[in-house]
Amino acid sequence: MIFGQDHIASLGTWLGMIVDLRELGYYETALTYHREITQQATTLFADSNPFTLSCIRLLAVALRKAGEHEESAGTAERIRAELVRRYGDHNPESMAATLELPIHLRHRGNVEEALRLGTEICRRYEDTYGKHHPHALSAAVNLAITHRRLGDPAAARYIDAAALEQLTETLGATHPSTLVCRTNLASDHYALGDTAGALSLDTETLRGFREVFDADHPSTLACAANLAMDLRAVGRVEEAEALRSDTRNRLLRTLGSGHPAVGEAADRDHRADCDIDPMPL
């Protein structure tokens, strides 16, 4: 071993692998490792070290993905305040931490504040990287969810359609961020009463998720749950019920009975919103 397990280069590699585990849908395993590396970094470098701060920011994301919303929200708020205090609000880490907050605001029902903060961080990404950069497009996709939650699916569709075109051109049609955007665009169509359009988009997207990940990945299952709603809306009730039942069973096996997504899947009228998580920096 060249550096040793406590060297920051070794820990940085390990942190990247943990993020990969999370992106592959192993939420509980990733959370366990996120907690461990955050504690290790705090012990070795103190909680003011830039690497430690990055670990804490990513821990907030891991907590949310594992369904630990209250702990995640508290962690996200504290680390965002600390990053802004140390580096300013245009620092990449500060911006990524800010992108996390509107998700929690929506979860708590404070959708108006989520819109304000989401719009602010979206513009900041555009000013920093340009409107067509993947970071800026990710912020736009997340902002579109808030517009739809506020009862403006037309605004959401406009944002998602533009983001989908750019993400497809920049990252490719089967990149996870592109697939998430297409999932949300389907929900925009559904909210506007275009159930046939939603069905077409979700069918294509589900195929993409299954190819990129697998049938049990949480993003795949979120898309499948939405597709079940599309099928029921166009009168294909038997297919819808079969898909909904299969999806809930897979979610239960993948995430466990205590995860909020499992309970949401039992609601025939609940559509899954798919945020794009702050990208690794």
C-alpha positions in Angstrom: 0.0 0.0 0.0 1.5 3.4 -1.1 -0.3 5.8 1.2 -2.1 3.8 3.9 -5.8 3.6 4.6 -5.8 6.9 6.6 -4.2 9.0 3.9 -6.6 11.5 2.3 -6.0 10.1 -1.2 -7.1 6.7 0.0 -10.1 8.1 1.8 -11.0 10.1 -1.3 -11.0 7.0 -3.4 -13.1 5.2 -0.8 -15.6 8.1 -0.7 -16.0 7.9 -4.5 -16.8 4.2 -4.2 -19.4 4.9 -1.6 -21.1 7.4 -3.8 -21.1 4.8 -6.6 -22.8 2.3 -4.2 -25.5 4.9 -3.5 -26.0 5.6 -7.2 -26.3 1.9 -7.9 -29.2 1.8 -5.4 -27.5 0.2 -2.4 -28.8 2.9 -0.1 -28.5 1.2 3.3 -25.0 -0.1 2.6 -23.9 3.3 1.3 -25.3 5.0 4.3 -23.4 2.7 6.7 -20.2 3.5 4.9 -20.9 7.2 4.6 -21.3 7.3 8.4 -18.0 5.5 8.9 -16.0 7.6 6.5 -17.4 10.8 7.9 -16.5 9.8 11.5 -13.0 8.7 10.3 -12.5 12.0 8.5 -13.6 14.0 11.5 -11.3 12.0 13.8 -8.3 12.4 11.5 -8.7 15.9 10.1 -11.3 17.6 12.3 -14.7 18.7 11.3 -13.4 21.9 9.7 -11.3 20.1 7.0 -12.6 20.5 3.4 -12.6 16.7 2.9 -14.6 16.3 6.1 -17.1 18.9 5.0 -17.6 17.1 1.7 -18.2 13.9 3.6 -20.9 15.6 5.7 -22.5 17.0 2.6 -22.7 13.7 0.9 -23.9 12.0 4.2 -27.0 14.3 4.0 -27.8 12.9 0.5 -27.2 9.3 1.7 -29.5 9.8 4.6 -32.3 11.1 2.4 -31.9 8.3 -0.1 -32.2 5.8 2.8 -35.4 7.4 3.9 -34.0 9.2 7.0 -35.5 12.5 6.1 -35.4 14.3 9.4 -31.7 13.5 10.1 -30.9 14.3 6.5 -32.6 17.7 6.6 -30.9 18.7 9.7 -27.5 17.6 8.4 -28.1 19.4 5.0 -29.1 22.6 6.7 -26.1 22.6 9.0 -23.5 21.8 6.4 -24.9 24.3 3.9 -24.7 27.1 6.5 -21.1 26.1 7.3 -20.0 25.8 3.7 -21.5 29.2 2.8 -19.9 30.7 5.9 -16.4 29.4 5.0 -16.4 29.6 1.2 -19.3 31.8 0.1 -22.5 30.9 -1.7 -20.8 30.5 -5.2 -18.4 27.8 -4.1 -19.2 24.4 -5.8 -19.6 22.6 -2.5 -21.9 25.4 -1.2 -24.0 25.3 -4.3 -24.3 21.5 -4.2 -25.4 21.8 -0.5 -27.9 24.4 -1.4 -29.4 22.2 -4.2 -30.2 19.7 -1.5 -32.4 22.0 0.6 -35.4 22.5 -1.7 -36.0 18.7 -1.7 -36.4 18.8 2.1 -38.5 21.9 1.9 -40.9 20.2 -0.5 -41.0 17.1 1.8 -42.0 19.3 4.7 -44.7 21.0 2.7 -42.9 24.4 2.4 -43.2 24.4 -1.4 -43.2 28.2 -1.8 -39.8 28.4 -0.1 -38.6 25.5 -2.1 -39.5 27.4 -5.3 -37.7 30.5 -4.1 -34.5 28.7 -3.1 -34.7 26.3 -6.1 -35.0 29.3 -8.5 -32.0 31.0 -6.8 -29.7 28.0 -6.9 -30.7 27.3 -10.5 -29.8 30.8 -11.6 -26.5 30.5 -9.7 -25.6 27.3 -11.5 -26.4 28.9 -14.8 -24.3 32.0 -14.0 -21.4 29.8 -12.9 -21.4 27.1 -15.5 -23.7 28.1 -18.3 -27.3 27.1 -18.9 -26.4 23.9 -20.7 -24.0 22.5 -18.2 -25.2 19.2 -16.5 -25.1 20.8 -13.1 -27.3 23.7 -14.2 -29.7 21.2 -16.0 -29.9 19.1 -12.9 -30.9 22.1 -10.8 -33.5 23.0 -13.5 -35.0 19.4 -13.4 -35.4 19.6 -9.6 -36.9 23.1 -9.9 -39.5 21.7 -12.3 -40.7 19.3 -9.7 -41.5 22.2 -7.4 -43.5 24.0 -10.1 -45.5 20.9 -10.6 -46.1 20.5 -6.9 -47.4 24.1 -6.9 -50.0 23.3 -9.5 -48.1 24.6 -12.6 -47.3 21.5 -14.7 -47.1 23.6 -17.8 -44.1 25.5 -16.4 -42.6 22.2 -15.3 -43.1 20.6 -18.7 -41.4 23.6 -20.4 -38.4 23.3 -18.1 -38.2 19.5 -18.3 -38.6 19.4 -22.1 -35.7 21.9 -22.6 -33.5 20.1 -20.0 -34.2 16.7 -21.7 -33.1 18.0 -25.0 -29.8 19.3 -23.6 -29.1 16.3 -21.3 -29.7 14.0 -24.2 -27.2 16.0 -26.4 -24.7 16.4 -23.6 -24.8 13.1 -21.6 -26.7 10.8 -23.9 -30.2 9.3 -24.0 -29.5 6.6 -21.4 -27.5 8.6 -18.9 -29.2 8.3 -15.5 -29.8 12.1 -15.3 -31.4 12.0 -18.7 -33.7 9.1 -17.7 -34.7 10.9 -14.5 -35.6 14.0 -16.5 -37.7 12.0 -18.8 -39.5 10.4 -15.9 -40.4 13.8 -14.6 -41.5 15.0 -18.0 -43.9 12.1 -18.1 -45.4 13.3 -14.8 -45.8 16.8 -16.3 -47.8 15.3 -19.2 -49.8 13.2 -16.7 -50.6 16.3 -14.6 -51.7 18.1 -17.8 -54.1 15.3 -18.7 -52.0 13.9 -21.5 -52.0 10.3 -20.2 -51.1 8.8 -23.5 -48.0 11.1 -23.7 -47.0 10.1 -20.1 -47.5 6.4 -21.0 -45.2 6.7 -24.0 -42.5 8.5 -22.1 -42.6 6.2 -19.1 -42.5 3.1 -21.2 -39.4 4.3 -23.0 -37.8 5.4 -19.8 -38.5 2.2 -17.9 -36.8 0.3 -20.7 -33.7 2.6 -20.3 -33.5 2.2 -16.5 -33.7 -1.5 -16.8 -30.8 -1.5 -19.3 -28.6 0.9 -17.4 -29.3 -0.4 -13.9 -31.6 -3.4 -13.3 -35.3 -4.2 -12.5 -34.8 -3.6 -8.8 -33.0 -0.3 -8.8 -35.0 2.4 -6.9 -35.1 4.7 -9.9 -36.3 1.8 -12.1 -39.1 1.1 -9.6 -40.1 4.8 -9.3 -40.6 4.9 -13.0 -42.4 1.5 -13.0 -44.8 2.9 -10.3 -45.6 5.9 -12.4 -46.1 3.7 -15.5 -48.7 1.7 -13.6 -50.6 4.9 -13.1 -50.4 5.7 -16.8 -51.7 2.2 -17.7 -54.6 2.6 -15.3 -55.4 6.1 -16.7 -55.7 4.8 -20.3 -57.9 1.9 -19.2 -55.4 -0.9 -19.1 -56.3 -1.8 -15.5 -55.2 -5.4 -15.4 -51.7 -4.5 -16.6 -51.6 -1.6 -14.2 -52.4 -3.7 -11.2 -50.0 -6.4 -12.1 -47.2 -3.8 -12.5 -48.1 -2.0 -9.3 -48.1 -5.1 -7.3 -44.8 -6.3 -8.7 -43.2 -2.9 -8.2 -44.3 -2.7 -4.5 -42.9 -6.1 -3.8 -39.6 -5.2 -5.4 -39.4 -2.0 -3.4 -40.1 -3.9 -0.2 -37.3 -6.3 -1.0 -34.9 -3.6 -2.1 -35.5 -0.8 0.4 -37.2 -2.6 3.4 -40.6 -2.0 4.9 -39.6 1.1 6.8 -38.6 3.2 3.8 -41.1 5.9 2.8 -41.1 4.9 -0.8 -42.7 1.5 0.1 -45.6 3.2 1.7 -46.0 5.7 -1.1 -46.1 2.8 -3.6 -49.2 1.5 -1.9 -51.1 4.6 -2.9 -52.5 4.2 -6.4 -52.7 8.0 -6.8 -49.1 8.8 -5.8 -46.6 9.6 -8.5 -42.9 9.4 -7.7 -40.9 12.6 -8.1 -37.3 11.9 -9.2 -34.8 14.5 -8.1 -31.3 14.5 -9.6 -28.9 14.4 -6.6 -26.1 16.9 -6.4 -23.4 15.5 -8.7 -19.9 14.6 -7.3 -17.5 17.5 -7.6 
